[in-house]
């Protein structure tokens, strides 16, 4: 087993991992190795924004997980796509740039994540951002590596969605990352010149030529090597099945996300001792909350037929339209191939106080079934509805000591009745949007829920039958100041020296919106902590 040593070993080149690789290798003082289980991100599906429809299925760049059957969703297992390439999920997501609500981060601090309040983290968001739309101020950045803009050519139905919100009495909000989150408006996206601007593009590309940065792809980390309570390296397996050791002279940092980071901790003997004994893993440190506190945004879709035929739909006219779109894209980086599909959305309060929205809507001018894996002929529109701050909690557990075996994912959706109530009222709001005057020339009838689904009981039954994830799992390596937290407020794993976690898993609470921006911020915070500790 060959042994290579670096100052820092980063496990996972996703949203946080790319930030870590860039920040720790900058200046050339430290040697850094970042290890990614998936392949390079040099794929047209990754770089062309609309190519996300080709990445949603399980494949080389998608872990394609499934949950265990969900008791409150009619015993259905749910499909959980997660990025498996340079950039991680930022290379396969819908590119929506949302920071969340100020209260989200203040709540983190109240729950023991001291120093993670809004005023402490806000400057890091600004430093990352280069916003094409807004001048630099206390809410936006200019000159950062992460390009934030808007889709240039939007579908004609997108403005109708915003107009419908105004007709329902909601304000138009052109900046969901501004002082107020409430309202209907267009999303900002992580794109540049009509291309996806993932964490790999923003943070890793500029660092690739550094002599002190080593990037491994198609390499699975099978365990963290712990000796006398200290993380000293990782065991890896390459595509050919060969094992080797990569040593860490200073620290190992896990950045695999809310599924893979707790899985790797448990495979390495850090977790609940009884569970580890059940699956045959020796326990190095008893940390019963590893894999606990799993939170996710459960999502429901509301779909109608589009009689105006302005939506993107499968029809005899689609092929000529696609040919034209390829020409526009490769000639000018314009057209619907430069779109993220979810061009507009909304934040609204359906059961919470008006100043703090509890649901998020994503509008798509197309049909969307089963994450886009099932094609639906014809023209239609879809509104996604998710509850922003679920009370339900689940867990990640090992199914086997085999590192290549998928873990057991149990989000325990809708175990709290409040989650159902908010989601149900959100569905009603989405249906109201489609029944406004703005959509009068578009609305061609309900598709899902069907028109006969009217009562609260019927809507709730439909939610149990069709709801899916909208891809925001967090919380499984909870950060806090108490003895039970997995990591402390500086992201150090309690009970193991030289080991940190920096990704969505450390969030004590799910933020109110898409999680990608927050993950990059967490990566940046980890860089600062590590460099301070080394100094």
Secondary structure, 3 states (H helix, E strand, C coil): CCEEEEEEEEECCCHHHHHHHHHHHCCCCCCEEEECCCECCCCHHHHEHHHHHHCCCCECCECCEECCCEHHHCCECCEECCECECCHHHHCCCCECCCCCHHHHHHHHHCCCCCCCHHHHHHHHHHHEEECCCCCCCCCCCCCCEEEECCCCCCHHHHHHHHHHHHCCCCECCCCCCCCCCEEEECCECEECCEECCHHHHHHHHHCCCCCEEEECCCEEEEEEEECCEEEEEEEECCCCCEEEEEEEEEEEECCHHHHHHHHHHHCCEECHHHHHHHCCCCCEECCCCCCCEECCEEEEEEEEECCCCCECECCCHHHHHHHHHHHHHHHCCCHHHCCCCCEEEEECCCCCCCCCCEEEEEECECCEHHHCECCEECEEEEEEEECCCCCCEEEECCCCCCCCCCEEECCCCCCHHHHHHHHHHHHHHHHHHCCHHHCCCEEEEEECCCCCCCHHHHHHHHHHHCEECCCCECCCCECCCCCCCECCCCEECCCECEEECCHHHCCCCCCCCCHHHHHHHHHHHHHHHHHHHC
